[in-house]
Amino acid sequence: MHTLPLLLLAAILEVAGDALIRVGLKGGGILAMAAGAAVLVAYGFMVNLTKLDFGRLMGQYIVIFFLVAQITAWLFFKETPRMPVLIGGALVVAGGVTMAVWGTG
């Protein structure tokens, strides 16, 4: 499997796990939190299935995680990102793109 699909799936799992824990803490109960914990463990395995070195892996992963988290916050929690998030996110994305295209040097 290629790196991008693995990182995308890992980001979806991490965001889903975090969201389930949030739902559990806001009255959804212990089952939602336990499901969130299980999904976060699955994320941990998924994100480490790539062949990238750890620093580069996490740098590129953070970009994908940021984007998935913002989409999830908007769709499921009705949170609209404000200017600091948009500007900071642009810097995060620029850093990830730099790491992806610069090569392994």
Biopython code that builds the backbone (N, CA, C, O; Angstrom):
import numpy as np
from Bio.PDB.StructureBuilder import StructureBuilder

atoms = [
    (1, "MET", "N", (0.842, -1.184, 0.000)),
    (1, "MET", "CA", (0.000, 0.000, 0.000)),
    (1, "MET", "C", (0.886, 1.245, 0.000)),
    (1, "MET", "O", (1.953, 1.240, 0.613)),
    (2, "HIS", "N", (0.467, 2.289, -0.664)),
    (2, "HIS", "CA", (1.251, 3.506, -0.766)),
    (2, "HIS", "C", (1.135, 4.355, 0.497)),
    (2, "HIS", "O", (0.211, 4.180, 1.292)),
    (3, "THR", "N", (2.078, 5.271, 0.672)),
    (3, "THR", "CA", (2.150, 6.071, 1.882)),
    (3, "THR", "C", (0.938, 6.972, 2.071)),
    (3, "THR", "O", (0.372, 7.004, 3.164)),
    (4, "LEU", "N", (0.522, 7.701, 1.049)),
    (4, "LEU", "CA", (-0.586, 8.645, 1.206)),
    (4, "LEU", "C", (-1.882, 7.983, 1.676)),
    (4, "LEU", "O", (-2.501, 8.485, 2.614)),
    (5, "PRO", "N", (-2.318, 6.881, 1.066)),
    (5, "PRO", "CA", (-3.540, 6.243, 1.582)),
    (5, "PRO", "C", (-3.405, 5.758, 3.023)),
    (5, "PRO", "O", (-4.363, 5.841, 3.792)),
    (6, "LEU", "N", (-2.231, 5.255, 3.398)),
    (6, "LEU", "CA", (-2.021, 4.827, 4.784)),
    (6, "LEU", "C", (-2.133, 6.004, 5.741)),
    (6, "LEU", "O", (-2.777, 5.906, 6.785)),
    (7, "LEU", "N", (-1.499, 7.121, 5.379)),
    (7, "LEU", "CA", (-1.546, 8.287, 6.247)),
    (7, "LEU", "C", (-2.955, 8.873, 6.320)),
    (7, "LEU", "O", (-3.377, 9.342, 7.377)),
    (8, "LEU", "N", (-3.677, 8.850, 5.212)),
    (8, "LEU", "CA", (-5.050, 9.343, 5.213)),
    (8, "LEU", "C", (-5.935, 8.474, 6.105)),
    (8, "LEU", "O", (-6.717, 8.996, 6.899)),
    (9, "LEU", "N", (-5.816, 7.158, 5.979)),
    (9, "LEU", "CA", (-6.588, 6.257, 6.833)),
    (9, "LEU", "C", (-6.215, 6.448, 8.305)),
    (9, "LEU", "O", (-7.088, 6.446, 9.173)),
    (10, "ALA", "N", (-4.931, 6.612, 8.582)),
    (10, "ALA", "CA", (-4.496, 6.838, 9.958)),
    (10, "ALA", "C", (-5.102, 8.125, 10.504)),
    (10, "ALA", "O", (-5.557, 8.154, 11.647)),
    (11, "ALA", "N", (-5.115, 9.185, 9.707)),
    (11, "ALA", "CA", (-5.692, 10.454, 10.160)),
    (11, "ALA", "C", (-7.184, 10.315, 10.430)),
    (11, "ALA", "O", (-7.692, 10.839, 11.421)),
    (12, "ILE", "N", (-7.876, 9.615, 9.557)),
    (12, "ILE", "CA", (-9.313, 9.396, 9.766)),
    (12, "ILE", "C", (-9.535, 8.621, 11.061)),
    (12, "ILE", "O", (-10.439, 8.947, 11.830)),
    (13, "LEU", "N", (-8.723, 7.606, 11.307)),
    (13, "LEU", "CA", (-8.851, 6.827, 12.542)),
    (13, "LEU", "C", (-8.558, 7.684, 13.773)),
    (13, "LEU", "O", (-9.275, 7.603, 14.770)),
    (14, "GLU", "N", (-7.511, 8.503, 13.707)),
    (14, "GLU", "CA", (-7.165, 9.321, 14.869)),
    (14, "GLU", "C", (-8.260, 10.348, 15.161)),
    (14, "GLU", "O", (-8.674, 10.511, 16.309)),
    (15, "VAL", "N", (-8.714, 11.022, 14.142)),
    (15, "VAL", "CA", (-9.764, 12.022, 14.335)),
    (15, "VAL", "C", (-11.049, 11.351, 14.837)),
    (15, "VAL", "O", (-11.717, 11.880, 15.725)),
    (16, "ALA", "N", (-11.391, 10.198, 14.277)),
    (16, "ALA", "CA", (-12.593, 9.483, 14.720)),
    (16, "ALA", "C", (-12.463, 9.051, 16.181)),
    (16, "ALA", "O", (-13.416, 9.166, 16.952)),
    (17, "GLY", "N", (-11.291, 8.557, 16.557)),
    (17, "GLY", "CA", (-11.071, 8.168, 17.947)),
    (17, "GLY", "C", (-11.193, 9.340, 18.897)),
    (17, "GLY", "O", (-11.827, 9.236, 19.947)),
    (18, "ASP", "N", (-10.583, 10.463, 18.526)),
    (18, "ASP", "CA", (-10.700, 11.676, 19.344)),
    (18, "ASP", "C", (-12.153, 12.131, 19.438)),
    (18, "ASP", "O", (-12.615, 12.512, 20.513)),
    (19, "ALA", "N", (-12.875, 12.093, 18.317)),
    (19, "ALA", "CA", (-14.276, 12.528, 18.299)),
    (19, "ALA", "C", (-15.138, 11.618, 19.177)),
    (19, "ALA", "O", (-16.020, 12.096, 19.890)),
    (20, "LEU", "N", (-14.883, 10.312, 19.126)),
    (20, "LEU", "CA", (-15.644, 9.387, 19.968)),
    (20, "LEU", "C", (-15.408, 9.651, 21.459)),
    (20, "LEU", "O", (-16.338, 9.583, 22.262)),
    (21, "ILE", "N", (-14.180, 9.946, 21.815)),
    (21, "ILE", "CA", (-13.885, 10.268, 23.213)),
    (21, "ILE", "C", (-14.580, 11.570, 23.600)),
    (21, "ILE", "O", (-15.118, 11.676, 24.703)),
    (22, "ARG", "N", (-14.577, 12.559, 22.710)),
    (22, "ARG", "CA", (-15.274, 13.822, 22.978)),
    (22, "ARG", "C", (-16.768, 13.573, 23.204)),
    (22, "ARG", "O", (-17.362, 14.097, 24.146)),
    (23, "VAL", "N", (-17.360, 12.766, 22.324)),
    (23, "VAL", "CA", (-18.781, 12.431, 22.463)),
    (23, "VAL", "C", (-19.027, 11.726, 23.797)),
    (23, "VAL", "O", (-19.996, 12.029, 24.493)),
    (24, "GLY", "N", (-18.157, 10.794, 24.148)),
    (24, "GLY", "CA", (-18.294, 10.082, 25.418)),
    (24, "GLY", "C", (-18.217, 11.008, 26.613)),
    (24, "GLY", "O", (-18.988, 10.866, 27.562)),
    (25, "LEU", "N", (-17.294, 11.956, 26.576)),
    (25, "LEU", "CA", (-17.141, 12.897, 27.687)),
    (25, "LEU", "C", (-18.313, 13.860, 27.804)),
    (25, "LEU", "O", (-18.606, 14.362, 28.890)),
    (26, "LYS", "N", (-18.975, 14.114, 26.697)),
    (26, "LYS", "CA", (-20.119, 15.044, 26.708)),
    (26, "LYS", "C", (-21.444, 14.315, 26.898)),
    (26, "LYS", "O", (-22.496, 14.839, 26.530)),
    (27, "GLY", "N", (-21.404, 13.124, 27.464)),
    (27, "GLY", "CA", (-22.642, 12.438, 27.800)),
    (27, "GLY", "C", (-22.915, 11.183, 26.998)),
    (27, "GLY", "O", (-23.942, 10.537, 27.206)),
    (28, "GLY", "N", (-22.029, 10.819, 26.089)),
    (28, "GLY", "CA", (-22.231, 9.635, 25.272)),
    (28, "GLY", "C", (-21.906, 8.340, 25.985)),
    (28, "GLY", "O", (-22.240, 7.259, 25.500)),
    (29, "GLY", "N", (-21.257, 8.441, 27.133)),
    (29, "GLY", "CA", (-21.005, 7.264, 27.948)),
    (29, "GLY", "C", (-19.673, 6.586, 27.711)),
    (29, "GLY", "O", (-18.896, 6.953, 26.830)),
    (30, "ILE", "N", (-19.449, 5.590, 28.530)),
    (30, "ILE", "CA", (-18.185, 4.865, 28.556)),
    (30, "ILE", "C", (-17.953, 4.060, 27.281)),
    (30, "ILE", "O", (-16.807, 3.875, 26.871)),
    (31, "LEU", "N", (-19.014, 3.583, 26.653)),
    (31, "LEU", "CA", (-18.841, 2.801, 25.420)),
    (31, "LEU", "C", (-18.254, 3.653, 24.296)),
    (31, "LEU", "O", (-17.409, 3.183, 23.534)),
    (32, "ALA", "N", (-18.696, 4.893, 24.193)),
    (32, "ALA", "CA", (-18.142, 5.791, 23.171)),
    (32, "ALA", "C", (-16.665, 6.040, 23.446)),
    (32, "ALA", "O", (-15.854, 6.061, 22.520)),
    (33, "MET", "N", (-16.312, 6.230, 24.718)),
    (33, "MET", "CA", (-14.903, 6.462, 25.062)),
    (33, "MET", "C", (-14.063, 5.215, 24.818)),
    (33, "MET", "O", (-12.939, 5.316, 24.327)),
    (34, "ALA", "N", (-14.589, 4.045, 25.152)),
    (34, "ALA", "CA", (-13.858, 2.793, 24.910)),
    (34, "ALA", "C", (-13.676, 2.564, 23.412)),
    (34, "ALA", "O", (-12.611, 2.131, 22.971)),
    (35, "ALA", "N", (-14.704, 2.851, 22.641)),
    (35, "ALA", "CA", (-14.580, 2.724, 21.180)),
    (35, "ALA", "C", (-13.531, 3.698, 20.664)),
    (35, "ALA", "O", (-12.734, 3.354, 19.792)),
    (36, "GLY", "N", (-13.531, 4.912, 21.202)),
    (36, "GLY", "CA", (-12.518, 5.898, 20.809)),
    (36, "GLY", "C", (-11.116, 5.416, 21.110)),
    (36, "GLY", "O", (-10.209, 5.592, 20.297)),
    (37, "ALA", "N", (-10.929, 4.808, 22.272)),
    (37, "ALA", "CA", (-9.607, 4.283, 22.640)),
    (37, "ALA", "C", (-9.171, 3.180, 21.682)),
    (37, "ALA", "O", (-8.013, 3.139, 21.266)),
    (38, "ALA", "N", (-10.089, 2.290, 21.332)),
    (38, "ALA", "CA", (-9.764, 1.203, 20.399)),
    (38, "ALA", "C", (-9.396, 1.754, 19.024)),
    (38, "ALA", "O", (-8.465, 1.265, 18.384)),
    (39, "VAL", "N", (-10.118, 2.761, 18.577)),
    (39, "VAL", "CA", (-9.829, 3.363, 17.273)),
    (39, "VAL", "C", (-8.470, 4.058, 17.306)),
    (39, "VAL", "O", (-7.743, 4.033, 16.313)),
    (40, "LEU", "N", (-8.120, 4.675, 18.430)),
    (40, "LEU", "CA", (-6.811, 5.330, 18.539)),
    (40, "LEU", "C", (-5.670, 4.318, 18.509)),
    (40, "LEU", "O", (-4.602, 4.609, 17.970)),
    (41, "VAL", "N", (-5.880, 3.144, 19.075)),
    (41, "VAL", "CA", (-4.862, 2.084, 18.979)),
    (41, "VAL", "C", (-4.697, 1.656, 17.523)),
    (41, "VAL", "O", (-3.574, 1.459, 17.059)),
    (42, "ALA", "N", (-5.804, 1.511, 16.805)),
    (42, "ALA", "CA", (-5.736, 1.157, 15.379)),
    (42, "ALA", "C", (-4.980, 2.228, 14.598)),
    (42, "ALA", "O", (-4.192, 1.910, 13.708)),
    (43, "TYR", "N", (-5.217, 3.484, 14.928)),
    (43, "TYR", "CA", (-4.473, 4.582, 14.297)),
    (43, "TYR", "C", (-2.977, 4.410, 14.511)),
    (43, "TYR", "O", (-2.194, 4.562, 13.573)),
    (44, "GLY", "N", (-2.577, 4.098, 15.721)),
    (44, "GLY", "CA", (-1.154, 3.951, 16.032)),
    (44, "GLY", "C", (-0.473, 2.896, 15.176)),
    (44, "GLY", "O", (0.664, 3.077, 14.741)),
    (45, "PHE", "N", (-1.161, 1.811, 14.940)),
    (45, "PHE", "CA", (-0.610, 0.778, 14.068)),
    (45, "PHE", "C", (-0.575, 1.257, 12.620)),
    (45, "PHE", "O", (0.424, 1.068, 11.926)),
    (46, "MET", "N", (-1.659, 1.872, 12.165)),
    (46, "MET", "CA", (-1.772, 2.278, 10.767)),
    (46, "MET", "C", (-0.709, 3.303, 10.386)),
    (46, "MET", "O", (-0.076, 3.183, 9.336)),
    (47, "VAL", "N", (-0.514, 4.302, 11.229)),
    (47, "VAL", "CA", (0.422, 5.376, 10.885)),
    (47, "VAL", "C", (1.860, 4.861, 10.798)),
    (47, "VAL", "O", (2.689, 5.463, 10.116)),
    (48, "ASN", "N", (2.158, 3.774, 11.468)),
    (48, "ASN", "CA", (3.521, 3.254, 11.471)),
    (48, "ASN", "C", (3.769, 2.163, 10.436)),
    (48, "ASN", "O", (4.825, 1.531, 10.464)),
    (49, "LEU", "N", (2.837, 1.923, 9.530)),
    (49, "LEU", "CA", (3.029, 0.923, 8.482)),
    (49, "LEU", "C", (3.781, 1.462, 7.264)),
    (49, "LEU", "O", (4.081, 0.706, 6.340)),
    (50, "THR", "N", (4.086, 2.755, 7.257)),
    (50, "THR", "CA", (4.823, 3.312, 6.116)),
    (50, "THR", "C", (6.310, 3.045, 6.288)),
    (50, "THR", "O", (6.763, 2.632, 7.355)),
    (51, "LYS", "N", (7.053, 3.286, 5.229)),
    (51, "LYS", "CA", (8.504, 3.052, 5.272)),
    (51, "LYS", "C", (9.289, 4.347, 5.469)),
    (51, "LYS", "O", (10.515, 4.342, 5.361)),
    (52, "LEU", "N", (8.603, 5.457, 5.757)),
    (52, "LEU", "CA", (9.273, 6.733, 5.992)),
    (52, "LEU", "C", (9.983, 6.719, 7.342)),
    (52, "LEU", "O", (9.546, 6.036, 8.268)),
    (53, "ASP", "N", (11.099, 7.485, 7.457)),
    (53, "ASP", "CA", (11.711, 7.619, 8.773)),
    (53, "ASP", "C", (10.732, 8.389, 9.664)),
    (53, "ASP", "O", (9.887, 9.134, 9.168)),
    (54, "PHE", "N", (10.851, 8.206, 10.965)),
    (54, "PHE", "CA", (9.816, 8.671, 11.892)),
    (54, "PHE", "C", (9.593, 10.174, 11.825)),
    (54, "PHE", "O", (8.446, 10.621, 11.818)),
    (55, "GLY", "N", (10.661, 10.965, 11.777)),
    (55, "GLY", "CA", (10.511, 12.421, 11.726)),
    (55, "GLY", "C", (9.780, 12.882, 10.485)),
    (55, "GLY", "O", (8.880, 13.717, 10.568)),
    (56, "ARG", "N", (10.153, 12.355, 9.349)),
    (56, "ARG", "CA", (9.489, 12.719, 8.096)),
    (56, "ARG", "C", (8.054, 12.197, 8.072)),
    (56, "ARG", "O", (7.142, 12.886, 7.615)),
    (57, "LEU", "N", (7.863, 10.982, 8.563)),
    (57, "LEU", "CA", (6.528, 10.403, 8.650)),
    (57, "LEU", "C", (5.601, 11.317, 9.441)),
    (57, "LEU", "O", (4.517, 11.657, 8.967)),
    (58, "MET", "N", (6.012, 11.715, 10.632)),
    (58, "MET", "CA", (5.165, 12.553, 11.478)),
    (58, "MET", "C", (4.959, 13.930, 10.848)),
    (58, "MET", "O", (3.868, 14.491, 10.944)),
    (59, "GLY", "N", (5.985, 14.480, 10.208)),
    (59, "GLY", "CA", (5.841, 15.782, 9.550)),
    (59, "GLY", "C", (4.783, 15.755, 8.465)),
    (59, "GLY", "O", (3.952, 16.659, 8.382)),
    (60, "GLN", "N", (4.806, 14.736, 7.642)),
    (60, "GLN", "CA", (3.815, 14.623, 6.568)),
    (60, "GLN", "C", (2.448, 14.222, 7.127)),
    (60, "GLN", "O", (1.413, 14.680, 6.642)),
    (61, "TYR", "N", (2.453, 13.375, 8.134)),
    (61, "TYR", "CA", (1.198, 12.936, 8.724)),
    (61, "TYR", "C", (0.433, 14.109, 9.348)),
    (61, "TYR", "O", (-0.791, 14.187, 9.237)),
    (62, "ILE", "N", (1.152, 15.007, 9.994)),
    (62, "ILE", "CA", (0.503, 16.130, 10.666)),
    (62, "ILE", "C", (-0.294, 16.976, 9.688)),
    (62, "ILE", "O", (-1.353, 17.494, 10.043)),
    (63, "VAL", "N", (0.195, 17.124, 8.468)),
    (63, "VAL", "CA", (-0.545, 17.878, 7.450)),
    (63, "VAL", "C", (-1.894, 17.202, 7.184)),
    (63, "VAL", "O", (-2.941, 17.849, 7.202)),
    (64, "ILE", "N", (-1.849, 15.913, 6.941)),
    (64, "ILE", "CA", (-3.074, 15.175, 6.627)),
    (64, "ILE", "C", (-4.009, 15.181, 7.832)),
    (64, "ILE", "O", (-5.217, 15.362, 7.686)),
    (65, "PHE", "N", (-3.444, 14.984, 9.026)),
    (65, "PHE", "CA", (-4.247, 15.016, 10.233)),
    (65, "PHE", "C", (-4.929, 16.371, 10.396)),
    (65, "PHE", "O", (-6.120, 16.434, 10.700)),
    (66, "PHE", "N", (-4.184, 17.446, 10.197)),
    (66, "PHE", "CA", (-4.754, 18.791, 10.329)),
    (66, "PHE", "C", (-5.948, 18.972, 9.398)),
    (66, "PHE", "O", (-7.000, 19.458, 9.814)),
    (67, "LEU", "N", (-5.780, 18.581, 8.143)),
    (67, "LEU", "CA", (-6.862, 18.751, 7.166)),
    (67, "LEU", "C", (-8.087, 17.911, 7.527)),
    (67, "LEU", "O", (-9.214, 18.403, 7.463)),
    (68, "VAL", "N", (-7.877, 16.655, 7.902)),
    (68, "VAL", "CA", (-8.999, 15.786, 8.280)),
    (68, "VAL", "C", (-9.674, 16.330, 9.545)),
    (68, "VAL", "O", (-10.900, 16.300, 9.648)),
    (69, "ALA", "N", (-8.897, 16.821, 10.494)),
    (69, "ALA", "CA", (-9.465, 17.359, 11.730)),
    (69, "ALA", "C", (-10.326, 18.589, 11.452)),
    (69, "ALA", "O", (-11.396, 18.744, 12.042)),
    (70, "GLN", "N", (-9.868, 19.457, 10.564)),
    (70, "GLN", "CA", (-10.644, 20.660, 10.254)),
    (70, "GLN", "C", (-11.948, 20.307, 9.544)),
    (70, "GLN", "O", (-12.993, 20.889, 9.834)),
    (71, "ILE", "N", (-11.888, 19.369, 8.629)),
    (71, "ILE", "CA", (-13.098, 18.930, 7.922)),
    (71, "ILE", "C", (-14.081, 18.295, 8.902)),
    (71, "ILE", "O", (-15.282, 18.555, 8.834)),
    (72, "THR", "N", (-13.576, 17.464, 9.810)),
    (72, "THR", "CA", (-14.421, 16.817, 10.808)),
    (72, "THR", "C", (-15.043, 17.845, 11.750)),
    (72, "THR", "O", (-16.233, 17.769, 12.056)),
    (73, "ALA", "N", (-14.242, 18.803, 12.209)),
    (73, "ALA", "CA", (-14.762, 19.846, 13.103)),
    (73, "ALA", "C", (-15.883, 20.623, 12.426)),
    (73, "ALA", "O", (-16.880, 20.967, 13.060)),
    (74, "TRP", "N", (-15.715, 20.894, 11.153)),
    (74, "TRP", "CA", (-16.715, 21.653, 10.404)),
    (74, "TRP", "C", (-17.986, 20.834, 10.168)),
    (74, "TRP", "O", (-19.095, 21.324, 10.378)),
    (75, "LEU", "N", (-17.816, 19.579, 9.727)),
    (75, "LEU", "CA", (-18.973, 18.753, 9.382)),
    (75, "LEU", "C", (-19.751, 18.243, 10.590)),
    (75, "LEU", "O", (-20.981, 18.270, 10.593)),
    (76, "PHE", "N", (-19.043, 17.781, 11.611)),
    (76, "PHE", "CA", (-19.705, 17.089, 12.716)),
    (76, "PHE", "C", (-19.918, 17.950, 13.955)),
    (76, "PHE", "O", (-20.869, 17.728, 14.705)),
    (77, "PHE", "N", (-19.037, 18.936, 14.180)),
    (77, "PHE", "CA", (-19.157, 19.757, 15.380)),
    (77, "PHE", "C", (-19.546, 21.199, 15.059)),
    (77, "PHE", "O", (-19.633, 22.041, 15.953)),
    (78, "LYS", "N", (-19.780, 21.475, 13.764)),
    (78, "LYS", "CA", (-20.228, 22.796, 13.306)),
    (78, "LYS", "C", (-19.277, 23.915, 13.737)),
    (78, "LYS", "O", (-19.715, 25.023, 14.048)),
    (79, "GLU", "N", (-17.976, 23.621, 13.753)),
    (79, "GLU", "CA", (-16.952, 24.601, 14.115)),
    (79, "GLU", "C", (-16.306, 25.141, 12.842)),
    (79, "GLU", "O", (-15.794, 24.377, 12.023)),
    (80, "THR", "N", (-16.335, 26.444, 12.686)),
    (80, "THR", "CA", (-15.718, 27.078, 11.518)),
    (80, "THR", "C", (-14.334, 27.570, 11.920)),
    (80, "THR", "O", (-14.202, 28.274, 12.921)),
    (81, "PRO", "N", (-13.300, 27.213, 11.160)),
    (81, "PRO", "CA", (-11.954, 27.676, 11.529)),
    (81, "PRO", "C", (-11.826, 29.192, 11.378)),
    (81, "PRO", "O", (-12.314, 29.777, 10.411)),
    (82, "ARG", "N", (-11.177, 29.800, 12.331)),
    (82, "ARG", "CA", (-10.933, 31.252, 12.303)),
    (82, "ARG", "C", (-9.587, 31.530, 11.656)),
    (82, "ARG", "O", (-8.819, 30.614, 11.363)),
    (83, "MET", "N", (-9.317, 32.798, 11.441)),
    (83, "MET", "CA", (-8.121, 33.211, 10.712)),
    (83, "MET", "C", (-6.820, 32.638, 11.289)),
    (83, "MET", "O", (-5.982, 32.188, 10.508)),
    (84, "PRO", "N", (-6.606, 32.629, 12.607)),
    (84, "PRO", "CA", (-5.350, 32.047, 13.110)),
    (84, "PRO", "C", (-5.184, 30.573, 12.721)),
    (84, "PRO", "O", (-4.076, 30.125, 12.427)),
    (85, "VAL", "N", (-6.287, 29.829, 12.721)),
    (85, "VAL", "CA", (-6.231, 28.416, 12.330)),
    (85, "VAL", "C", (-5.929, 28.305, 10.840)),
    (85, "VAL", "O", (-5.145, 27.450, 10.427)),
    (86, "LEU", "N", (-6.541, 29.156, 10.039)),
    (86, "LEU", "CA", (-6.300, 29.110, 8.596)),
    (86, "LEU", "C", (-4.857, 29.477, 8.260)),
    (86, "LEU", "O", (-4.229, 28.825, 7.427)),
    (87, "ILE", "N", (-4.333, 30.513, 8.901)),
    (87, "ILE", "CA", (-2.945, 30.922, 8.636)),
    (87, "ILE", "C", (-1.966, 29.873, 9.161)),
    (87, "ILE", "O", (-1.034, 29.485, 8.457)),
    (88, "GLY", "N", (-2.174, 29.414, 10.391)),
    (88, "GLY", "CA", (-1.314, 28.370, 10.940)),
    (88, "GLY", "C", (-1.393, 27.095, 10.126)),
    (88, "GLY", "O", (-0.382, 26.432, 9.897)),
    (89, "GLY", "N", (-2.594, 26.752, 9.689)),
    (89, "GLY", "CA", (-2.777, 25.564, 8.858)),
    (89, "GLY", "C", (-2.055, 25.685, 7.526)),
    (89, "GLY", "O", (-1.499, 24.706, 7.028)),
    (90, "ALA", "N", (-2.060, 26.871, 6.951)),
    (90, "ALA", "CA", (-1.327, 27.081, 5.692)),
    (90, "ALA", "C", (0.162, 26.846, 5.909)),
    (90, "ALA", "O", (0.835, 26.288, 5.042)),
    (91, "LEU", "N", (0.681, 27.264, 7.054)),
    (91, "LEU", "CA", (2.095, 27.024, 7.360)),
    (91, "LEU", "C", (2.372, 25.529, 7.563)),
    (91, "LEU", "O", (3.399, 25.017, 7.118)),
    (92, "VAL", "N", (1.458, 24.843, 8.231)),
    (92, "VAL", "CA", (1.596, 23.399, 8.425)),
    (92, "VAL", "C", (1.630, 22.694, 7.071)),
    (92, "VAL", "O", (2.493, 21.852, 6.822)),
    (93, "VAL", "N", (0.691, 23.042, 6.207)),
    (93, "VAL", "CA", (0.625, 22.423, 4.882)),
    (93, "VAL", "C", (1.890, 22.739, 4.082)),
    (93, "VAL", "O", (2.433, 21.861, 3.412)),
    (94, "ALA", "N", (2.359, 23.976, 4.146)),
    (94, "ALA", "CA", (3.588, 24.346, 3.421)),
    (94, "ALA", "C", (4.773, 23.516, 3.913)),
    (94, "ALA", "O", (5.601, 23.083, 3.111)),
    (95, "GLY", "N", (4.858, 23.295, 5.208)),
    (95, "GLY", "CA", (5.943, 22.475, 5.751)),
    (95, "GLY", "C", (5.854, 21.034, 5.283)),
    (95, "GLY", "O", (6.867, 20.436, 4.920)),
    (96, "GLY", "N", (4.667, 20.479, 5.286)),
    (96, "GLY", "CA", (4.484, 19.102, 4.830)),
    (96, "GLY", "C", (4.795, 18.930, 3.357)),
    (96, "GLY", "O", (5.415, 17.947, 2.952)),
    (97, "VAL", "N", (4.362, 19.892, 2.557)),
    (97, "VAL", "CA", (4.664, 19.825, 1.120)),
    (97, "VAL", "C", (6.164, 19.915, 0.900)),
    (97, "VAL", "O", (6.713, 19.212, 0.051)),
    (98, "THR", "N", (6.835, 20.782, 1.666)),
    (98, "THR", "CA", (8.293, 20.896, 1.561)),
    (98, "THR", "C", (8.968, 19.558, 1.837)),
    (98, "THR", "O", (9.866, 19.149, 1.101)),
    (99, "MET", "N", (8.536, 18.875, 2.902)),
    (99, "MET", "CA", (9.126, 17.584, 3.244)),
    (99, "MET", "C", (8.829, 16.529, 2.187)),
    (99, "MET", "O", (9.666, 15.672, 1.904)),
    (100, "ALA", "N", (7.640, 16.594, 1.606)),
    (100, "ALA", "CA", (7.247, 15.588, 0.616)),
    (100, "ALA", "C", (8.013, 15.742, -0.689)),
    (100, "ALA", "O", (8.395, 14.744, -1.300)),
    (101, "VAL", "N", (8.244, 16.972, -1.126)),
    (101, "VAL", "CA", (8.847, 17.175, -2.443)),
    (101, "VAL", "C", (10.356, 17.358, -2.398)),
    (101, "VAL", "O", (11.017, 17.209, -3.425)),
    (102, "TRP", "N", (10.913, 17.673, -1.249)),
    (102, "TRP", "CA", (12.352, 17.937, -1.145)),
    (102, "TRP", "C", (13.166, 16.670, -1.369)),
    (102, "TRP", "O", (14.296, 16.743, -1.852)),
    (103, "GLY", "N", (12.617, 15.522, -1.030)),
    (103, "GLY", "CA", (13.347, 14.265, -1.175)),
    (103, "GLY", "C", (13.873, 13.798, 0.159)),
    (103, "GLY", "O", (13.659, 14.436, 1.190)),
    (104, "THR", "N", (14.559, 12.684, 0.127)),
    (104, "THR", "CA", (15.049, 12.076, 1.369)),
    (104, "THR", "C", (16.393, 12.619, 1.793)),
    (104, "THR", "O", (16.800, 12.404, 2.935)),
    (105, "GLY", "N", (17.103, 13.319, 0.915)),
    (105, "GLY", "CA", (18.377, 13.992, 1.162)),
    (105, "GLY", "C", (19.094, 13.467, 2.270)),
    (105, "GLY", "O", (20.184, 13.946, 2.584)),
]
sb = StructureBuilder()
sb.init_structure("model")
sb.init_model(0)
sb.init_chain("A")
sb.init_seg("    ")
for serial, (resi, resn, name, xyz) in enumerate(atoms, 1):
    if name == "N":
        sb.init_residue(resn, " ", resi, " ")
    sb.init_atom(name, np.array(xyz, "f"), 0.0, 1.0, " ", f" {name:<3s}", serial, name[0])
structure = sb.get_structure()
